[in-house]
Amino acid sequence: METIDHFRGKYGFLSNMSPSPMTMKVPGSNQEIIFPTVEHYYVAMKSMRLDDWVRISQIANPGEAKRAGRRLLIRQDWDKIKLTVMEQALRAKFRIPELRDKLLATDDVMLIEGNTWNDTFWGMCRGVGHNHLGRLLMAIRHELRT
């Protein structure tokens, strides 16, 4: 089976770090927050505090947002909801027509978030890992086709 095993270059759009602005309505208000990437959104949702969400949404780039997430007070239920949060973010990302079309153009290719930083939860490193990001992307791609 053909495989895309890295989300850089031509396949950089698959990365959570790629531009994919998404708007989140703040629960219980008319306020909206725009997150520039999936990474910004995902990191912000680790917290339950509105001021953290706003601060993370305004960080200049996704790498800095990821680093800022290490200083957040992480919500107690995070391990139970993080896959759902990522799925919600990816669904929003691939509502953007250009990104949806690029995802669909990967056909039935296996998507693996290959990495060298030992992330074996979201991806695979040296052939080892759960590849949850790749699995979510393939599931969303399948749903977009039907």
Secondary structure as UniProt FT lines:
FT   STRAND          3..4
FT   HELIX           9..14
FT   TURN            16..17
FT   STRAND          19..25
FT   TURN            27..28
FT   STRAND          32..37
FT   HELIX           38..44
FT   TURN            45..46
FT   HELIX           50..57
FT   HELIX           62..69
FT   TURN            70..71
FT   TURN            76..77
FT   HELIX           78..93
FT   TURN            94..95
FT   HELIX           97..104
FT   TURN            105..108
FT   STRAND          110..111
FT   TURN            120..122
FT   STRAND          124..125
FT   TURN            126..127
FT   HELIX           132..145
//
